[in-house]
Amino acid sequence: MHDRMQTFTAEELNKIHDASMDLLKTVGVRFDDNEAIDLFKSNGFKVDGKTVFFSEKNIRRALDTAPSNFKLVARDPAKSIAIGGDDFALAPGYGASFISTIGGLQREATLADYQKFCQLVQTSKVINMNGFLMVAPWDLQAETAHLDMLYSNIVFCDKPFMGSPVSREATHDCINMLGIVWGSKEKRREMPVTASLITPLSPFRYTAEMAGSIIELARYNQACIFGALVMAGSSGPMSLAGLLAQQNAEILAGVTLSQLVNPGSPVIVGGTSAIMDMRTGCLAMGSPEVPKLTSATIQMAKFYKLPARAGCCVTDAHLTDAQAGFESALTLLTAIRNGTNFILHAAGILGSYSAMSFEKFIVDEELCCVVIEILKPIEITDQSIDIDFIKEVGIGGDYLIQTKTLEQCRTAFFLPNMVNRKGYNGWQDDGHKRIDEKAAEVINDRLSSYVKPDIDPQIEKDLLAYVQKRKNEI
Amino acid sequence: MHDRMQTFTAEELNKIHDASMDLLKTVGVRFDDNEAIDLFKSNGFKVDGKTVFFSEKNIRRALDTAPSNFKLVARDPAKSIAIGGDDFALAPGYGASFISTIGGLQREATLADYQKFCQLVQTSKVINMNGFLMVAPWDLQAETAHLDMLYSNIVFCDKPFMGSPVSREATHDCINMLGIVWGSKEKRREMPVTASLITPLSPFRYTAEMAGSIIELARYNQACIFGALVMAGSSGPMSLAGLLAQQNAEILAGVTLSQLVNPGSPVIVGGTSAIMDMRTGCLAMGSPEVPKLTSATIQMAKFYKLPARAGCCVTDAHLTDAQAGFESALTLLTAIRNGTNFILHAAGILGSYSAMSFEKFIVDEELCCVVIEILKPIEITDQSIDIDFIKEVGIGGDYLIQTKTLEQCRTAFFLPNMVNRKGYNGWQDDGHKRIDEKAAEVINDRLSSYVKPDIDPQIEKDLLAYVQKRKNEI
């Protein structure tokens, strides 16, 4: 197909790769974790203080063991998700501190909000993975909030979920809680059930929290999502080509650590690098550079035959308006169409990650369904063309009155959940609402349709006991 | 690049083509115009009453003469547009009867509204072609309204524009008015300056208005845009494969007539076929089937090496909300990315063509700019990667304070016109507006920035005299 979107040539892909290799060899990457440094040293890497230097051979060895695809097992096995190839996960927004109300006014998020998002994910027809840190609950102690969020993830929802890499200890808590649900840590090693977001601190650093989490996650075979968020002009160069080389180097360094810890442990690579708006100094997530970088980043992941990650439905709008709609659509269509395997922020995020919105969650779900439908192929066969039927109806004929039309009308087309399809008068009679106003109305129905998924009462009790024990310790 | 959007195989393209050939041969197409029928007869086509049957040879001969690309010359030659290959035109909405106000309330459109849209097109940085029937002015007599619209198109704007194929006479008026501006009809033959929308009456008919307009347009070398709008389940089959075969047959029949009249006369082929929503009975322009059909239709146009037409920024929303935003974005990104050459409805349309909105026009312009930017390639060269600079900034360095960053910051990134990029506090201080509210505010500035383009006073006088003369005659 004719495609005006840039497809990198092999030469261009290799040029980015070569630049990354050069940066890894000469600049290196700092890991603020002694175990990580020891691991690199004992595997013969060149290390200077906390800075690790990588040869192409080091990187190639890691790429050889990192899997191209894997399965995330859900508490309800029927909800497990394949990651890689044509399969992908859709996870909700991540990292917001506030709840955006319908008029765009922000308020501090609470654990109750977090749990509502767990319920929305559980009842979603399209969001197939639960998040972590969808909103940061202000009513909890920061040091132990991850315990309540993990508990909510496990108990409120039986889909695969994201882990808690806020520190090495928090990651270890996640591993322990997985052990309570799925059996011993050793059993855990065989089966990834979570994916955790690992973000390098650009340029060229992994904090103690991130480096420690990589080690814990890889050791217990839980997936690391290496999600670079380089901000062009601030934590990376203005040149998008340079930025791609930098983020690629950072990602590959993280992948290499994970494969040293546990060769074959699952990884997902990509990111949502973006630009800094030069007039406001703000991160511009809705900018056209984001889908452009997203497409480039997916192509780099495919070049390495690794599952690709993208951040979608991102916007700089602070409410669910037409800007939020079109910015979300542009990243989502680009990422899904171009073959990504893990989509973060697929529902609910607003204001360059500053807030989550219940209304936008509902609207984004509809958008996700629409994009998935757009990408379903049209079957072109003699049977589907059904030329005899077209001949029968003939010139000036009316398809509406044909029996075949009546037979097909319930299944032929995509049925939307909530977009307006009424004519002007019908829409006026319905109260002439914007889609965000309609979304606000359906949230309560959605939440009241929620049924807590089955869980062994003993497991639930043990999880709660673990949370309590750890809260007392921390 | 990995692409989850369906790329038709050669076998699938040929299957659609073969089905169209079968339909053209056995069902035929009705043309309600005697000159058209005589032309087909004198060229040896099988004709039965007003129904024309086409052999593959007839179609191949037309495809041999129809050009793959051409240039639409503007009154300001610097604003001429190339159509074909990588070049494309963006024209505003078409066919609406109402103006949608910011709350979604519709009112009857007037000539003053029409002229405002001409002024918006003239001052647009991205809409490079003026429309026709952007809104139908209710304050004019229907029989002569095309004269005032054409006059406005020519005098208010010096970009290429769409002609008036509402009847053969109206098309002839257009040709005559072009003659006043660009010289004799004979000169006009050498230079297309307008493109006119020809819509078959599905299934398999061309009305007297359309057939007559094709003849007039082709004769004077003005472009025909064959824009099928088959409504699956009503004027075509529910099966999208069958619909594609039907619309392709209808389009090729029209192209063949144009090439019989004047071999080599410019055509653009495509359409905005859509589905009927089975719950409301309404045309569902925002449905996922539309981008899917758009992609398929562009692939058929490329198969025939003809310039492709798409309808974009379409939505079923009645106001400029998040639904309007994401539905508009999905059709626009798909069409431009997949290589279309003429985009109708690129700005302003709402409610499945029922209304035009000044606010949506402004928002759509921003969306068009963003999509065009997304598709600009990232230059991957040693110079653009600039690895020495990344090495220099190094681990943990700050790009913000680098001289190079300051030097590049004005030109490196896309500068939006009106989307919000402010942080939450800045946006609150600015009055926490939705983008449609911001758009409403900028319209007056845009209109007051409008400067009427230069025109020879004698030409303007002659155009006005022609309009008056024809109004007296009709």
Chai-1 contact restraints between the chains, C-beta under 6 A:
chainA,res_idxA,chainB,res_idxB,connection_type,confidence,min_distance_angstrom,max_distance_angstrom,comment,restraint_id
A,M1,B,T7,contact,1.0,0.0,6.0,A-B,restraint_1
A,H2,B,K302,contact,1.0,0.0,6.0,A-B,restraint_2
A,H2,B,G339,contact,1.0,0.0,6.0,A-B,restraint_3
A,R4,B,R337,contact,1.0,0.0,6.0,A-B,restraint_4
A,R4,B,L375,contact,1.0,0.0,6.0,A-B,restraint_5
A,M5,B,R337,contact,1.0,0.0,6.0,A-B,restraint_6
A,M5,B,L375,contact,1.0,0.0,6.0,A-B,restraint_7
A,Q6,B,P377,contact,1.0,0.0,6.0,A-B,restraint_8
A,T7,B,M1,contact,1.0,0.0,6.0,A-B,restraint_9
A,E12,B,I380,contact,1.0,0.0,6.0,A-B,restraint_10
A,K15,B,I380,contact,1.0,0.0,6.0,A-B,restraint_11
A,A19,B,I385,contact,1.0,0.0,6.0,A-B,restraint_12
A,A19,B,I387,contact,1.0,0.0,6.0,A-B,restraint_13
A,D22,B,I387,contact,1.0,0.0,6.0,A-B,restraint_14
A,V27,B,K391,contact,1.0,0.0,6.0,A-B,restraint_15
A,V27,B,G394,contact,1.0,0.0,6.0,A-B,restraint_16
A,R30,B,I395,contact,1.0,0.0,6.0,A-B,restraint_17
A,G104,B,H432,contact,1.0,0.0,6.0,A-B,restraint_18
A,Q106,B,Y424,contact,1.0,0.0,6.0,A-B,restraint_19
A,P203,B,G397,contact,1.0,0.0,6.0,A-B,restraint_20
A,F204,B,I395,contact,1.0,0.0,6.0,A-B,restraint_21
A,R205,B,G396,contact,1.0,0.0,6.0,A-B,restraint_22
A,G233,B,Y399,contact,1.0,0.0,6.0,A-B,restraint_23
A,G233,B,T405,contact,1.0,0.0,6.0,A-B,restraint_24
A,S234,B,Y399,contact,1.0,0.0,6.0,A-B,restraint_25
A,S234,B,L400,contact,1.0,0.0,6.0,A-B,restraint_26
A,M238,B,T405,contact,1.0,0.0,6.0,A-B,restraint_27
A,M238,B,Q408,contact,1.0,0.0,6.0,A-B,restraint_28
A,M238,B,A412,contact,1.0,0.0,6.0,A-B,restraint_29
A,S239,B,S384,contact,1.0,0.0,6.0,A-B,restraint_30
A,S239,B,D386,contact,1.0,0.0,6.0,A-B,restraint_31
A,L240,B,I378,contact,1.0,0.0,6.0,A-B,restraint_32
A,A241,B,I378,contact,1.0,0.0,6.0,A-B,restraint_33
A,A241,B,I380,contact,1.0,0.0,6.0,A-B,restraint_34
A,A241,B,S384,contact,1.0,0.0,6.0,A-B,restraint_35
A,A241,B,I385,contact,1.0,0.0,6.0,A-B,restraint_36
A,G242,B,I385,contact,1.0,0.0,6.0,A-B,restraint_37
A,G242,B,D386,contact,1.0,0.0,6.0,A-B,restraint_38
A,G242,B,I390,contact,1.0,0.0,6.0,A-B,restraint_39
A,A245,B,I385,contact,1.0,0.0,6.0,A-B,restraint_40
A,Q246,B,I390,contact,1.0,0.0,6.0,A-B,restraint_41
A,I275,B,F413,contact,1.0,0.0,6.0,A-B,restraint_42
A,D277,B,R421,contact,1.0,0.0,6.0,A-B,restraint_43
A,M278,B,C409,contact,1.0,0.0,6.0,A-B,restraint_44
A,T280,B,R421,contact,1.0,0.0,6.0,A-B,restraint_45
A,T280,B,K422,contact,1.0,0.0,6.0,A-B,restraint_46
A,C282,B,R421,contact,1.0,0.0,6.0,A-B,restraint_47
A,C282,B,G423,contact,1.0,0.0,6.0,A-B,restraint_48
A,A284,B,R421,contact,1.0,0.0,6.0,A-B,restraint_49
A,P288,B,V370,contact,1.0,0.0,6.0,A-B,restraint_50
A,P288,B,E373,contact,1.0,0.0,6.0,A-B,restraint_51
A,P288,B,I374,contact,1.0,0.0,6.0,A-B,restraint_52
A,P288,B,F414,contact,1.0,0.0,6.0,A-B,restraint_53
A,P291,B,I374,contact,1.0,0.0,6.0,A-B,restraint_54
A,K292,B,I374,contact,1.0,0.0,6.0,A-B,restraint_55
A,K302,B,H2,contact,1.0,0.0,6.0,A-B,restraint_56
A,D316,B,N420,contact,1.0,0.0,6.0,A-B,restraint_57
A,D316,B,R421,contact,1.0,0.0,6.0,A-B,restraint_58
A,A317,B,N420,contact,1.0,0.0,6.0,A-B,restraint_59
A,H318,B,Y424,contact,1.0,0.0,6.0,A-B,restraint_60
A,H318,B,W427,contact,1.0,0.0,6.0,A-B,restraint_61
A,T320,B,A322,contact,1.0,0.0,6.0,A-B,restraint_62
A,D321,B,R434,contact,1.0,0.0,6.0,A-B,restraint_63
A,D321,B,I435,contact,1.0,0.0,6.0,A-B,restraint_64
A,A322,B,T320,contact,1.0,0.0,6.0,A-B,restraint_65
A,A322,B,A324,contact,1.0,0.0,6.0,A-B,restraint_66
A,A322,B,G325,contact,1.0,0.0,6.0,A-B,restraint_67
A,A322,B,V363,contact,1.0,0.0,6.0,A-B,restraint_68
A,A322,B,I435,contact,1.0,0.0,6.0,A-B,restraint_69
A,A322,B,D436,contact,1.0,0.0,6.0,A-B,restraint_70
A,Q323,B,V419,contact,1.0,0.0,6.0,A-B,restraint_71
A,Q323,B,I435,contact,1.0,0.0,6.0,A-B,restraint_72
A,A324,B,A322,contact,1.0,0.0,6.0,A-B,restraint_73
A,G325,B,A322,contact,1.0,0.0,6.0,A-B,restraint_74
A,G325,B,G325,contact,1.0,0.0,6.0,A-B,restraint_75
A,G325,B,F326,contact,1.0,0.0,6.0,A-B,restraint_76
A,F326,B,G325,contact,1.0,0.0,6.0,A-B,restraint_77
A,F326,B,A329,contact,1.0,0.0,6.0,A-B,restraint_78
A,F326,B,L367,contact,1.0,0.0,6.0,A-B,restraint_79
A,A329,B,F326,contact,1.0,0.0,6.0,A-B,restraint_80
A,A329,B,A329,contact,1.0,0.0,6.0,A-B,restraint_81
A,A329,B,L330,contact,1.0,0.0,6.0,A-B,restraint_82
A,L330,B,A329,contact,1.0,0.0,6.0,A-B,restraint_83
A,L330,B,L333,contact,1.0,0.0,6.0,A-B,restraint_84
A,L333,B,L330,contact,1.0,0.0,6.0,A-B,restraint_85
A,L333,B,L333,contact,1.0,0.0,6.0,A-B,restraint_86
A,R337,B,R4,contact,1.0,0.0,6.0,A-B,restraint_87
A,R337,B,M5,contact,1.0,0.0,6.0,A-B,restraint_88
A,G339,B,H2,contact,1.0,0.0,6.0,A-B,restraint_89
A,G351,B,Y424,contact,1.0,0.0,6.0,A-B,restraint_90
A,S354,B,Y424,contact,1.0,0.0,6.0,A-B,restraint_91
A,V363,B,A322,contact,1.0,0.0,6.0,A-B,restraint_92
A,L367,B,F326,contact,1.0,0.0,6.0,A-B,restraint_93
A,V370,B,P288,contact,1.0,0.0,6.0,A-B,restraint_94
A,E373,B,P288,contact,1.0,0.0,6.0,A-B,restraint_95
A,I374,B,P288,contact,1.0,0.0,6.0,A-B,restraint_96
A,I374,B,P291,contact,1.0,0.0,6.0,A-B,restraint_97
A,I374,B,K292,contact,1.0,0.0,6.0,A-B,restraint_98
A,L375,B,R4,contact,1.0,0.0,6.0,A-B,restraint_99
A,L375,B,M5,contact,1.0,0.0,6.0,A-B,restraint_100
A,P377,B,Q6,contact,1.0,0.0,6.0,A-B,restraint_101
A,I378,B,L240,contact,1.0,0.0,6.0,A-B,restraint_102
A,I378,B,A241,contact,1.0,0.0,6.0,A-B,restraint_103
A,I380,B,E12,contact,1.0,0.0,6.0,A-B,restraint_104
A,I380,B,K15,contact,1.0,0.0,6.0,A-B,restraint_105
A,I380,B,A241,contact,1.0,0.0,6.0,A-B,restraint_106
A,S384,B,S239,contact,1.0,0.0,6.0,A-B,restraint_107
A,S384,B,A241,contact,1.0,0.0,6.0,A-B,restraint_108
A,I385,B,A19,contact,1.0,0.0,6.0,A-B,restraint_109
A,I385,B,A241,contact,1.0,0.0,6.0,A-B,restraint_110
A,I385,B,G242,contact,1.0,0.0,6.0,A-B,restraint_111
A,I385,B,A245,contact,1.0,0.0,6.0,A-B,restraint_112
A,D386,B,S239,contact,1.0,0.0,6.0,A-B,restraint_113
A,D386,B,G242,contact,1.0,0.0,6.0,A-B,restraint_114
A,I387,B,A19,contact,1.0,0.0,6.0,A-B,restraint_115
A,I387,B,D22,contact,1.0,0.0,6.0,A-B,restraint_116
A,I390,B,P237,contact,1.0,0.0,6.0,A-B,restraint_117
A,I390,B,G242,contact,1.0,0.0,6.0,A-B,restraint_118
A,I390,B,Q246,contact,1.0,0.0,6.0,A-B,restraint_119
A,K391,B,V27,contact,1.0,0.0,6.0,A-B,restraint_120
A,G394,B,V27,contact,1.0,0.0,6.0,A-B,restraint_121
A,I395,B,R30,contact,1.0,0.0,6.0,A-B,restraint_122
A,I395,B,F204,contact,1.0,0.0,6.0,A-B,restraint_123
A,G396,B,R205,contact,1.0,0.0,6.0,A-B,restraint_124
A,G397,B,P203,contact,1.0,0.0,6.0,A-B,restraint_125
A,Y399,B,G233,contact,1.0,0.0,6.0,A-B,restraint_126
A,Y399,B,S234,contact,1.0,0.0,6.0,A-B,restraint_127
A,L400,B,S234,contact,1.0,0.0,6.0,A-B,restraint_128
A,T405,B,G233,contact,1.0,0.0,6.0,A-B,restraint_129
A,T405,B,M238,contact,1.0,0.0,6.0,A-B,restraint_130
A,Q408,B,M238,contact,1.0,0.0,6.0,A-B,restraint_131
A,C409,B,M278,contact,1.0,0.0,6.0,A-B,restraint_132
A,A412,B,M238,contact,1.0,0.0,6.0,A-B,restraint_133
A,F413,B,I275,contact,1.0,0.0,6.0,A-B,restraint_134
A,F414,B,P288,contact,1.0,0.0,6.0,A-B,restraint_135
A,V419,B,Q323,contact,1.0,0.0,6.0,A-B,restraint_136
A,N420,B,D316,contact,1.0,0.0,6.0,A-B,restraint_137
A,N420,B,A317,contact,1.0,0.0,6.0,A-B,restraint_138
A,R421,B,D277,contact,1.0,0.0,6.0,A-B,restraint_139
A,R421,B,T280,contact,1.0,0.0,6.0,A-B,restraint_140
A,R421,B,C282,contact,1.0,0.0,6.0,A-B,restraint_141
A,R421,B,A284,contact,1.0,0.0,6.0,A-B,restraint_142
A,R421,B,D316,contact,1.0,0.0,6.0,A-B,restraint_143
A,K422,B,T280,contact,1.0,0.0,6.0,A-B,restraint_144
A,G423,B,C282,contact,1.0,0.0,6.0,A-B,restraint_145
A,Y424,B,Q106,contact,1.0,0.0,6.0,A-B,restraint_146
A,Y424,B,H318,contact,1.0,0.0,6.0,A-B,restraint_147
A,Y424,B,G351,contact,1.0,0.0,6.0,A-B,restraint_148
A,Y424,B,S354,contact,1.0,0.0,6.0,A-B,restraint_149
A,W427,B,H318,contact,1.0,0.0,6.0,A-B,restraint_150
A,H432,B,G104,contact,1.0,0.0,6.0,A-B,restraint_151
A,R434,B,D321,contact,1.0,0.0,6.0,A-B,restraint_152
A,I435,B,D321,contact,1.0,0.0,6.0,A-B,restraint_153
A,I435,B,A322,contact,1.0,0.0,6.0,A-B,restraint_154
A,I435,B,Q323,contact,1.0,0.0,6.0,A-B,restraint_155
A,D436,B,A322,contact,1.0,0.0,6.0,A-B,restraint_156
